[in-house]
């Protein structure tokens, strides 16, 4: 009976212990989600959208009213400058020309008669046979006849010009983007000329009118490289150059934006007017550098992870202090309780002998534990990489080496929204770093933005450990 109770007691104690050990192993195996340190290019950009347009567009209208009698151009037709596009019914305009010609003839006859009267009365005036008043009247009539003749000539020229306006011709070399009238349609030219055609110039050169938010306009400059895509050719990236930043702002729902003109080459004519372009204006770029997904930059270690690093550091510091009287090397690495080699770089700035830590030592320790360096020495430093739009700062990456957690201090550079440039002498291409840690017992994640290890993306954040 006593043996039976001993066996029961053993099972009561052993089963929870075995369950706890195996559960902890399972959790440890499934705890971390890793991303890989890669080597490549990082390009920091300002994103915006806009529409493709021809560099030159012309609305072709008519200066005379009437009915469209003929059309000589249609959509997508290539036209030359001076080419006939349409004709307005010239019947009334031709009648106006004939009427103006008759007015000129009448004015000419009146002028001739007035001049003859002037010449007939000149000798009489010289001999004082007519009064001065009669002579002045004859001169006045001749002057009026001369003015009427000039006015009639101008009227004739105007009528002929209007008749010429009945032929609508192309003002430029280009292509017909739009035809807005049909044969038989009546157009009325009053205060504004009715539009008949929309012409575009050479489509081998186009432009994008991109709308840039006021928060990003300071990063844009003339001559800046632009990369863009269109939905019609989503697998292809096109390039252009900023040629103008317009000072006139636009306010839409209390959001201020500015128009940036990007000019581009379109030699194969695959880009069409009106296409929506997603534009990335290149602010800064770094080539052949180490980069890591932003999820690793945003990663926050758990309390357990910080505790493990702290315990190893404290154990290593104790071993170092105990080894000094015996002639141990204070400058070498120490081994923690778990047997892993922990260097000074892992622990930040080592504390001086005697156990006191200076402010710098505490800062180094906090960084090695994944502590928040915000507001401390060196935090918030900008421009370390010298490129516009790419702030430089220090943070830490977490990894697992030889089965133990390690902290790698890195300096961050520019970000493209998915990856961030990182610099450290301890980095290697292909190194795996922690991007998220999930607790299977609580089904939570330590990545505040990853939501359980979501895909990298968004802006670059310093870890708020």
Phi, psi and omega in degrees: 000318179297321179296324179296318179294324178296318180295319178297315180297322178297317180295320180299323180275325187282319184298311177299323180295314179296319179298318181295318181296312183291324179295317180296321178296319181295319179296318181297325182288333184251017188283311194258144168249127188253152167234159187258138172285123183245167175238129183178205183257144174235128182236119176271129186225163168252123183265141178200173179229159179190180181243142177285138178219156171289148180294338178221121175232143183227129170273119181263121180237195179229144180265358180235156179266155178155188181259136179290117183263329182213147173236133183241006179215150181223182180306140173069005178286138173274130184234157178252158179298130181089355181290141180288124181256320182203165179226133173269142181308117187270006188303307182294322181294324177293322177295322178295326177294315180296322177296320178293324177296321178294322178296323178295317180297317179296317180295324177296318179295318179296322179294317179299317180296319180294323179291322178296318178297323179295315181291326179292325183271351182297310179299323179296322179292322180294329181265008179059035179269346175235157181285162178296327179294316178297322179294319179295323178295318179296318178296319180298315180297324178291319179294319179296318179297321178295317179294320178297324179294317178297319179297321179294322177296319178295319178298321178295318178297320179295317180296319178294321179295318177297323176297322177293328178292346177292343174261112182271119184241156181286131179275347183219167166278127181181207183228147181277111177274327182213141172240119190253005180226164175232163177298134181096347180284140180265132178244142182238116179265109179241253179284330180230147182285130177294140182275129179254317183223155170243117182250145174241146178285212183293115180279359174286347173232123183229179179215157176243130172261096185265142178260116184249131179296149183298333179289342181251350187295335179292344179267358184259140180213155179294135184094356181291141178288140178233136175238137184212160177229157174232153184296330181292335179224065187295336182271007184234137178251128180256160181234156177203193183214139178289126180246344182202140172242107185283135184283337180289122181267163176231138181244119178233113181053047178066014176254123182267133179221163180232149180270127178244127181265123178245120178262148186209162176264141179225062188294327182265005175057034176276340178268133185243150178300139178095347179297143176274126182248133171265112191253138171240114178272121186286116179267315179205154178212148178230133185251143175053056180236164174286139178216155181217153179298145183298338178300325178290326178290324182278351189298138174247126178287154176280168177299324180294322179294317178295322180295322179297315178296319182295318181294321178294322180292317180296320178295320178293321179294321178295319179294323180294316180294322180289332183276345184294315179299331181275008177089020178293158181275108182290343183272348183276176179285161179238159179250132178281184182297332181275357177089000181277142178288125178239114182273173176296326179296327179292323186265006182081227179266122184291148179286149177295165180297148183098351174094349178287146177240129173286173177300319180295322179295319178295321179296318178296321179296316180299321181293321181291334177272004183082020180289159181285121178267008181296130178084358180260186185302126175085354182283151177072011181288132185248156171078014181298335180260357171074000182258142178295141177080358180239095180286146181246138181203175180247145176207194182222143174251145180252138180215171177240119179233128182055037177080004182234149177292138175227149178246129181244107175293134180224159172252128182265148178240227184282160180228146177256012181097336177242322180236152179235138176291135179228150181224128175192147179283356180259001182278147175222144178295133182092354178297138179261130179237158186280132177249338179197153175226125185244132177269118182291335181286324182251354179055043178241169179231152179267357177272110187291340182248342186280338179059050182087027176091042178293171182292147180295148179171178180080188183281174180274128179239146170279140181294129177264073187290000000 
